[in-house]
Amino acid sequence: MNEGKTTTSLGLIAALQPHFPRVGYIKPVGQRFVEIEEQKIDEDTVLMDAVFRLNCPLVDMNPIAVEPDFTRKYLQASNNEALIRRIQKAFDRVAWEKDFVLCEGSGHAGVGSVFDLSNAQVAKILGAKVVIVTQGGIGRPIDEVCLNRALFEKEGVEVIGVILNKVLGEKVDYVSDFARRGLKRKGLELLGVLPYEQILCEPSVDQIREELRAEVLNQPPSLRALVRDVIIGAMGAQNAMKFFRPGMLLITPGDREDILLAACASVESHTAESMAGIVLTGGLRPSDNVLQVIRTMPIPVLLAREDSYQVTSKVHNLIVKTRPADAEKISLIRNLIANHVNVGKIIESL
């Protein structure tokens, strides 16, 4: 989870299109979903369809959505054969008139084992070969890759190579050299090393709003601003002001009107890029006079029910997912894969 599978999948589809004009996509088992037309669809599937216009029903690109009670129901009344048939039929529809289908897993090789549909088992069902995506480094990634490969080998599935993600720019050459050596000793191919890009780890204010289920107190032009850093307003207003800079998200109790008004003044004094937004915590709604000032602000001001600690923890632990509206991120991902992954080697391996 959060190693870069969706980022890699998105970039690979773009990179494969010059070789295979009709590329399909399927995420057989999804765990983070949204509801579309009363269907639960994995959010990564929604992203791929929005970016590439894949001309296939969303429910086929994500045939199984693991709801909170999915595992309990399965253990009460095992229906593995029915689930397998659902995946196979969905794949057949996704693959109809396609030259290539990219399948995205839902975590490490063993995810889904509890309901007998681990990623390794799904790869076997679909006759797919595997690319493992893991975070950058040398020792730990190779250890984890070997652990995952063991499960794929148990199912008779071939691992054709590894992509390392989120490697610090100044270490790309060093990591590439030694990771390639280490993987070669294990009979594995290093297919690419992706440099770390801070922007891909930055959530939008709208994603934070969704995570917190927060109320928007004003009408800003957009909620798409990316959050580069977070400051907790737990000091005097004068001391807080030096932290008000572009891309900053301010988290402060809703009754700290001194800090809030200082932030308002700071935003008004900046004609160019300003703070990303403000989250007021504890469900504490400011006074009417301060609300009037908030409504004039050009940046989003959110009101969350939880206290400052809970809000900050949720923001810190937020899994940042690329969304269809993230045009800058999507363009960057396309370039990353095109420039740093040996797509030709993947095609050759198939």
Summary of the structure (lengths in Angstrom):
residues: 350
radius of gyration: 22.8
end to end distance: 25.6
largest distance: 68.1
contacts: 1128
relative contact order: 0.13
helix: 47%
strand: 18%
